[in-house]
Amino acid sequence: MSEQPGFSTHAIHTGQEVDQVFGAVVPPVHFSTTYAPDGIGNLRNGYDYGRAGNPTRTALQVQLAALEGGNHAFSFGSGLAAEDAIIRALLRPGQRIVMGNDAYGGSFRLFDKIHSAWGVANTPLDLSDHARVAAELENDDAALLWVETPSNPLMAVTDITALAEIAHANKALLVVDNTFATPYLQQPLSLGADVVVHSTTKYIGGHSDVVGGAVVLGSDDAAADLAEKVAFQQFAVGAVSGPLDAYLTTRGLKTLGVRMDRHCANAAAIAEHFEGHPAIERVLYPGLASHPQHELATAQMRNFGGMVSIQLVGGEPAARKVAEATRFFILAESLGGVESLMNYPHEMTHASVRGTELAVPENLLRLSVGIEDVTDLVEDLERALAGL
């Protein structure tokens, strides 16, 4: 018998012990903001105040750590709150983040508009240019290498193992945003990353009904030291997930594996069907043999995910028209829910990077492919494209 349970077994059982009082299979949600000690200074199971700790949040954090193959996890009120905690915990004024030049616009906004004002600089560059990455990290101020793979929304796949080696050779830390892939499809810690960050709002929550973020760290002594710093930020700044948010995220995690299987299958079918369509200039999906990092994605990921981006032949007018013409693909921000969503990044999720080297092509649409019947999704896109 295997010593370690499989992914979905972990997701359903780890941190989810049967309630000892009533035998409830689903652990209760603990809404209390404060906890009575057993005498002054004698806390019951370590809880005293909701910002410092909550049993529902603890259960989620145990789940997250197990699924990412780590020892420490921290749940925050949003993905950006999680990212902010990493920067505050690990960097000081005068230091610098080296990041991909196709990163999520919200991450770049956080780094460039908030932390740069406090002396933490950033350098966006092409992370596939390993020589350039190494040259940047040789500078003493470059302390953090920030990787998003697959990237949002250009679907670039970055070699985590290679960049971990480059970062560590230069005494820098590697952070991987694993939101698109999820721990079900990709395990950055096992590939050498020091820190994993998630917007749990997306696939982990999975139902478009809860906002959250997470930081996960490994199991060695260095990870324990980093965990202490992140834990202090979580406690001192207080951007924690509330108990109901933690419960909803836990519920989503329990079905992550089966949902991702369907997301991947649907996305692959759509990518394959529309590659070569006369109205589409390019389909961006790591599962296609035409994707420039297809072989890397095959080696690094279990499957290729549920996100597909398309670039329209007709430019911005065509992209706008298609985005507003679908029935089942809902025009909306965010991604990773059971329903299919369509986003026009140039005006929506990535509006903050217009005019910078991170700007998204104006003819690009990002599809978050849901778990509906794929024939309905294909027909929906065909109808919208036929209207051009």
Secondary structure as UniProt FT lines:
FT   HELIX           7..13
FT   TURN            14..15
FT   TURN            20..22
FT   TURN            40..41
FT   TURN            45..46
FT   TURN            50..52
FT   HELIX           55..67
FT   TURN            68..69
FT   STRAND          72..76
FT   HELIX           79..90
FT   TURN            93..94
FT   STRAND          96..100
FT   TURN            101..102
FT   HELIX           105..109
FT   HELIX           110..115
FT   HELIX           116..118
FT   STRAND          121..125
FT   TURN            127..128
FT   HELIX           130..137
FT   TURN            140..141
FT   STRAND          142..148
FT   TURN            152..154
FT   HELIX           160..169
FT   TURN            170..171
FT   STRAND          173..177
FT   TURN            179..181
FT   HELIX           182..185
FT   HELIX           188..191
FT   STRAND          195..199
FT   TURN            200..205
FT   STRAND          213..217
FT   HELIX           221..237
FT   HELIX           243..254
FT   HELIX           256..274
FT   TURN            275..276
FT   TURN            278..279
FT   STRAND          280..284
FT   TURN            286..287
FT   TURN            289..290
FT   TURN            292..293
FT   HELIX           294..300
FT   STRAND          307..312
FT   TURN            313..314
FT   HELIX           315..323
FT   STRAND          330..331
FT   STRAND          341..343
FT   TURN            345..350
FT   HELIX           351..353
FT   TURN            354..355
FT   TURN            357..358
FT   TURN            362..363
FT   STRAND          364..368
FT   HELIX           374..386
//
